[in-house]
């Protein structure tokens, strides 16, 4: 079946590209059309149709699903990549100017067990990027991103509260 799938993609690539571009425009998506076709090819290779005439339907169905649903793998990957570029840099700035020893133990006691583990890896091992944490814990990047954001936001609030309290005490 691999030969038939390869042949179909090779002979119909330009047509598939046009179909994908129209669908992306219709759904107002900025996904890469070439990567969608590549992903569809890999999907069909892993899940080959029973008949050669169904190759086209499998590919188009996969592309439709990936574009249409916001929770598709392609949309999640695109969101994660766009968030990495825009947000991760800003979130990492908080770790540069803070003396962790002053706040760590008190802060860690307020976290639940899982958040404590993630926090310790971030602070003690210095793994603060989502990709590094994902590889360390062997969990999806989207999952560890949610943990990281939650813990970082909690720490920011805790740090600002401590800073505010110290500012009030130093004015007395």
C-alpha positions as CSV (number, residue, x, y, z in Angstrom):
1,X,0.0,0.0,0.0
2,X,3.0,2.3,0.6
3,X,3.7,2.5,-3.1
4,X,0.1,3.5,-3.9
5,X,0.1,6.1,-1.2
6,X,3.4,7.6,-2.4
7,X,2.1,7.6,-5.9
8,X,-1.1,9.3,-5.0
9,X,0.7,12.1,-3.0
10,X,3.3,12.6,-5.8
11,X,0.7,12.9,-8.6
12,X,-1.8,14.9,-6.6
13,X,0.4,17.1,-4.4
14,X,-0.4,20.4,-6.1
15,X,-4.1,19.7,-6.0
16,X,-3.9,18.7,-2.3
17,X,-2.0,21.9,-1.7
18,X,-4.7,24.0,-3.2
19,X,-7.4,22.1,-1.3
20,X,-5.6,22.7,2.0
21,X,-5.0,26.4,1.2
22,X,-8.7,26.9,0.6
23,X,-9.7,25.1,3.7
24,X,-7.2,27.1,5.8
25,X,-8.6,30.3,4.3
26,X,-12.2,29.2,5.0
27,X,-11.4,28.3,8.6
28,X,-9.2,31.4,9.0
29,X,-6.3,29.3,10.1
30,X,-2.6,30.0,9.7
31,X,-1.3,26.5,9.8
32,X,1.4,25.5,7.3
33,X,-0.3,23.7,4.3
34,X,2.8,21.7,3.5
35,X,3.1,20.3,7.0
36,X,-0.6,19.4,7.0
37,X,-0.1,17.3,3.8
38,X,3.0,15.7,5.4
39,X,1.1,14.9,8.6
40,X,-1.7,13.5,6.5
41,X,0.7,11.3,4.6
42,X,2.2,10.0,7.9
43,X,-1.3,9.3,9.2
44,X,-2.3,7.4,6.1
45,X,1.0,5.4,6.2
46,X,0.2,4.4,9.9
47,X,-3.5,3.8,9.2
48,X,-3.7,2.6,5.6
49,X,-7.1,2.2,3.9
50,X,-8.3,-1.2,2.9
51,X,-8.7,-0.1,-0.7
52,X,-6.5,2.1,-2.9
53,X,-9.5,4.2,-4.0
54,X,-9.9,5.3,-0.3
55,X,-6.5,7.0,0.0
56,X,-7.8,10.3,-1.1
57,X,-10.7,10.2,1.4
58,X,-8.4,9.3,4.2
59,X,-6.1,12.2,3.4
60,X,-8.8,14.8,3.0
61,X,-10.6,13.6,6.1
62,X,-7.4,13.9,8.2
63,X,-6.8,17.4,6.9
64,X,-10.4,18.5,7.6
65,X,-10.2,17.2,11.1
66,X,-6.8,18.8,11.8
67,X,-7.9,22.2,10.5
68,X,-11.5,22.2,11.8
69,X,-11.0,21.1,15.5
70,X,-9.0,23.4,17.8
71,X,-8.0,20.4,19.9
72,X,-6.4,18.5,17.0
73,X,-2.7,17.6,17.2
74,X,-1.8,20.1,14.5
75,X,-3.6,23.0,16.1
76,X,-2.2,22.2,19.6
77,X,1.3,22.0,18.2
78,X,0.8,25.3,16.4
79,X,-0.5,26.9,19.5
80,X,2.4,25.5,21.6
81,X,4.9,26.8,19.1
82,X,3.4,30.2,19.0
83,X,3.2,30.4,22.8
84,X,6.8,29.3,23.1
85,X,8.0,32.2,21.0
86,X,5.8,34.9,22.5
87,X,5.3,33.9,26.2
88,X,8.1,31.7,27.4
89,X,10.7,34.4,27.1
90,X,8.7,36.8,29.3
91,X,7.9,34.1,31.8
92,X,11.6,33.2,32.2
93,X,12.6,36.8,33.1
94,X,11.1,36.4,36.6
95,X,13.7,33.8,37.4
96,X,16.7,36.0,36.7
97,X,16.3,38.8,39.3
98,X,15.0,36.8,42.4
99,X,17.0,35.4,45.2
100,X,15.1,32.1,45.6
101,X,16.6,31.2,49.0
102,X,14.6,34.0,50.6
103,X,11.2,32.7,49.4
104,X,11.6,29.1,48.3
105,X,10.9,27.1,51.4
106,X,7.9,29.1,52.5
107,X,6.5,29.1,49.0
108,X,7.0,25.4,48.4
109,X,5.0,24.6,51.6
110,X,2.0,26.2,50.0
111,X,2.1,24.1,46.8
112,X,0.5,20.7,46.4
113,X,2.8,17.7,46.0
114,X,2.9,17.6,42.2
115,X,3.6,21.4,42.0
116,X,6.3,21.0,44.6
117,X,8.0,18.4,42.4
118,X,7.8,20.5,39.3
119,X,9.0,23.6,41.2
120,X,12.0,21.8,42.6
121,X,13.0,20.6,39.1
122,X,12.6,24.1,37.8
123,X,14.7,25.7,40.6
124,X,17.2,23.0,41.6
125,X,17.9,21.6,38.2
126,X,17.4,24.8,36.3
127,X,14.9,23.3,33.8
128,X,12.6,26.2,33.2
129,X,11.8,25.8,29.5
130,X,8.7,23.8,28.6
131,X,10.5,21.5,26.3
132,X,13.2,20.6,28.9
133,X,10.5,20.0,31.5
134,X,8.5,17.8,29.1
135,X,11.5,15.7,28.4
136,X,12.5,15.5,32.0
137,X,9.0,14.3,33.2
138,X,8.2,12.5,29.9
139,X,4.8,14.1,29.6
140,X,3.3,16.2,26.8
141,X,4.5,19.8,26.4
142,X,1.0,21.1,26.7
143,X,0.5,19.4,30.0
144,X,3.8,20.6,31.6
145,X,3.1,24.1,30.1
146,X,-0.1,24.3,32.2
147,X,1.7,23.2,35.3
148,X,4.5,25.7,34.6
149,X,2.1,28.6,34.0
150,X,0.1,27.8,37.2
151,X,3.2,27.5,39.4
152,X,4.8,30.6,37.9
153,X,1.7,32.6,38.4
154,X,1.4,31.4,42.0
155,X,5.1,32.4,42.6
156,X,4.6,35.8,41.0
157,X,1.6,36.4,43.3
158,X,3.5,35.1,46.3
159,X,6.6,37.2,45.4
160,X,4.6,40.4,44.9
161,X,2.8,39.8,48.2
162,X,6.1,39.4,50.0
163,X,7.6,42.4,48.3
164,X,4.5,44.5,49.2
165,X,4.7,43.3,52.9
166,X,8.4,44.1,53.1
167,X,7.7,47.5,51.5
168,X,5.1,48.2,54.2
169,X,7.4,47.0,57.0
170,X,10.4,49.0,55.7
171,X,8.3,52.2,55.7
172,X,7.4,51.8,59.4
